[in-house]
Structures are given as structure tokens and as C-alpha cells.
């Protein structure tokens, strides 16, 4: 019995020693570990802080830092850090054991010590996905109506991208318009971190409703309407991109209301000087320079006899000149007041076979439709999403696990 009791005591002592040696520090405000310990230094990057500062502050081995930089050079440079991003350094008796830095919301730089030295990899963060139902009513503008915070701003921009061919979010919105969204909520360790992909959405603007469904086929993801036709068209609804405008403003500031009026043969968008101007469709620049009352003007030729004019620009976009091809949504200039203009605004025209037409009345054909062999699958997905959208009240925020 004495031998058994002695053996049990030895085992308990060994277990206690192991637990002490492998204790974990859950704060970045701890010094480097004492000999015989396995500990963590956890923190976030401060404004203006570098990993050199962090290693120096906690008296970590600078030789390890140089080795980490060399190991990660082909994946992510350690000099490229952003304030607020987390990091974790694990140490043991032999020095630095592992290093993790959250590059962004989707990936982590992970470096581990192996027999031959440090080995680095970029790992994708594995989020838990839960479906979320969001609904709201427009009051003033889309960003303000979706609530404060970076996550809501990014969701508003994603929604505006989906309907950019049907709705001009800078001027078409009316107070009382409504939106409904079924979106992925991404969770980590049970906590909401950000929104993922919008799976379906409905936007009611001035009495007309548009719906969109996210569907993948042949490795391509796009958004389709109720009939299975792509929402993408040859021309965007407006030359002032809601994304370009809204993403440049602080989260605490209301997005400016852009107004349009219709003098002569085009539309004039009153907008702050310097607002980026986007090409509404793919084409080739046929003129970029000064032209009479237009001031700084860009003219783009599109297929099927279409030309678009962008006047009174303060300056041109990078590389914009004659014979240069441009893509839909590309910044081709910035709002100004050059030429005959009483204040900063964009003069925008569409001409077909050199004849001016009302830009508001121009409707172009939608993109390709879902193949017939996949329509049954699409209809099944649409039915499910349509039911979810119908259940959303414009003022509710309902969460459901996927």
C-alpha cells in the first residue's frame, strides 16, 4: 500500500509540474517568460507600432525577429502591419515557438519553429456561418439607414454593388424606400465578426421592387433576377459610383446627398469637387482634354454606336488619354468646375450614333441567363430565398443558424 501511495503522489506532483510549466498568459502586458515556462504574449498593434518595438518592449530575442522576417518575406512582410490587428507570440524554454499575426479579417500569418528553422504560412480563418435576415427603411441615404459601424458600411456597399445596374444610389433613393437582405453572418468562437456574402436581396425604390439571388455555375458567381437573368448590363445606372463616394467618408459622417437636374442634352450631378467619376461601361477613350464649355472632358466610345461624355472634370484619372481602353466602373476623372460651370458638378451625356438621348431612359439588355439545365436548381434556391425575403419586415433584424 505504501508503494502504491508513493507512486500516486509522484504522479500527482508530475502532473502539477507539467501544468505549471505550460501555463498560458492571456495578455500582451506580460514580460518574456522565465526559464522553464511555456507562455504567450498576446496583444494588438498600436498606432505607429512595429514588431521591432514589440520585441524590444518585451525583451524578446531580436535574432528571432529577423528570422521571422526572412521566413515570411514571400507571404507577408512583417513591416506591413495595421493598427488594431491582433498578434500572438508563444515562447518556451528554447525561445520563440510560434508567431501569429492577423493580416486582415480573412487570413492569419502563422509562423512555427521547426527543426530546420521557422516555417511560415498564410492561413484562412475558418468562420462559422449563420444566416441573418436584415430589413430597413431608407431615411436620408443607404449608409445612414443601415446603422453605424464598419460592418454596416461594407454591407451597404455590397448591396449597392449588386443593384448598381438598376438603381442610382446617389440620386434615385427616396425616404420610405425599403430593403431586405439575407446575408451570411461570420462568427468566430461564438462571436459575430463581420458579414459575408449576400445570398439574396430585395430593394423597393419609388414603388418598384428589384430582387437578386446569388448563384454559382461553371465556377462563376453572379446575381440573377427572378427569371434567372444576370443583373449585369452593358451600362451602370450612374457615372458616380456609390462605393467610391461612400467608402471615402468617415463612419460618423452622413453621406452627402447628390442631386441631379436636366439642362440641355444630359444630366448634371451636383457633387463635391474631387468626387471620382466612373466609366458606365467598357469602351475606348476617344477624347481626353479641354473642350470649350465642357472644360476638361472625357469621351468614351462603347459598342453599338454609344458614346458617353463626362464634362467639367477637375482632372483626369490615372493614365486616361485617347485610345486607352477602360473598364466598367473604372475611375476616368474627378468632379470639378472647369469650363462653363457655376460650381462643382459632373455633366454627363449619352449619345447614340452621335444623337443625344436621355440617360435616364436608356435601358440596355441584361447579361447572360442561367443555363436551362440548371434552372431547376436555381428555382429551388430562389424559392427558398424568396420565402426568407417575404418573412422580413423592413424594420427587423432576425438571426437564424445556417
Residue, then its C-alpha position, 0 to 999 in steps of 0.5 A: x500500500x505504501x508503494x502504491x501511495x508513493x507512486x500516486x503522489x509522484x504522479x500527482x506532483x508530475x502532473x502539477x509540474x507539467x501544468x505549471x510549466x505550460x501555463x498560458x498568459x492571456x495578455x500582451x502586458x506580460x514580460x518574456x517568460x522565465x526559464x522553464x515556462x511555456x507562455x504567450x504574449x498576446x496583444x494588438x498593434x498600436x498606432x505607429x507600432x512595429x514588431x521591432x518595438x514589440x520585441x524590444x518592449x518585451x525583451x524578446x530575442x531580436x535574432x528571432x525577429x529577423x528570422x521571422x522576417x526572412x521566413x515570411x518575406x514571400x507571404x507577408x512582410x512583417x513591416x506591413x502591419x495595421x493598427x488594431x490587428x491582433x498578434x500572438x507570440x508563444x515562447x518556451x524554454x528554447x525561445x520563440x515557438x510560434x508567431x501569429x499575426x492577423x493580416x486582415x479579417x480573412x487570413x492569419x500569418x502563422x509562423x512555427x519553429x521547426x527543426x530546420x528553422x521557422x516555417x511560415x504560412x498564410x492561413x484562412x480563418x475558418x468562420x462559422x456561418x449563420x444566416x441573418x435576415x436584415x430589413x430597413x427603411x431608407x431615411x436620408x441615404x443607404x449608409x445612414x439607414x443601415x446603422x453605424x459601424x464598419x460592418x454596416x458600411x461594407x454591407x451597404x456597399x455590397x448591396x449597392x454593388x449588386x443593384x448598381x445596374x438598376x438603381x442610382x444610389x446617389x440620386x434615385x433613393x427616396x425616404x420610405x424606400x425599403x430593403x431586405x437582405x439575407x446575408x451570411x453572418x461570420x462568427x468566430x468562437x461564438x462571436x459575430x465578426x463581420x458579414x459575408x456574402x449576400x445570398x439574396x436581396x430585395x430593394x423597393x425604390x419609388x414603388x418598384x421592387x428589384x430582387x437578386x439571388x446569388x448563384x454559382x455555375x461553371x465556377x462563376x458567381x453572379x446575381x440573377x433576377x427572378x427569371x434567372x437573368x444576370x443583373x449585369x448590363x452593358x451600362x451602370x445606372x450612374x457615372x458616380x459610383x456609390x462605393x467610391x463616394x461612400x467608402x471615402x467618408x468617415x463612419x460618423x459622417x452622413x453621406x452627402x446627398x447628390x442631386x441631379x437636374x436636366x439642362x440641355x442634352x444630359x444630366x448634371x450631378x451636383x457633387x463635391x469637387x474631387x468626387x471620382x467619376x466612373x466609366x458606365x461601361x467598357x469602351x475606348x477613350x476617344x477624347x481626353x482634354x479641354x473642350x470649350x464649355x465642357x472644360x476638361x472632358x472625357x469621351x468614351x466610345x462603347x459598342x453599338x454606336x454609344x458614346x458617353x461624355x463626362x464634362x467639367x472634370x477637375x482632372x483626369x484619372x490615372x493614365x486616361x488619354x485617347x485610345x486607352x481602353x477602360x473598364x466598367x466602373x473604372x475611375x476616368x476623372x474627378x468632379x470639378x468646375x472647369x469650363x462653363x460651370x457655376x460650381x462643382x458638378x459632373x455633366x454627363x451625356x449619352x449619345x447614340x450614333x452621335x444623337x443625344x438621348x436621355x440617360x435616364x431612359x436608356x435601358x440596355x439588355x441584361x447579361x447572360x441567363x442561367x443555363x436551362x439545365x440548371x434552372x431547376x436548381x436555381x428555382x429551388x434556391x430562389x424559392x427558398x430565398x424568396x420565402x426568407x425575403x417575404x418573412x422580413x419586415x423592413x424594420x427587423x433584424x432576425x438571426x437564424x443558424x445556417 
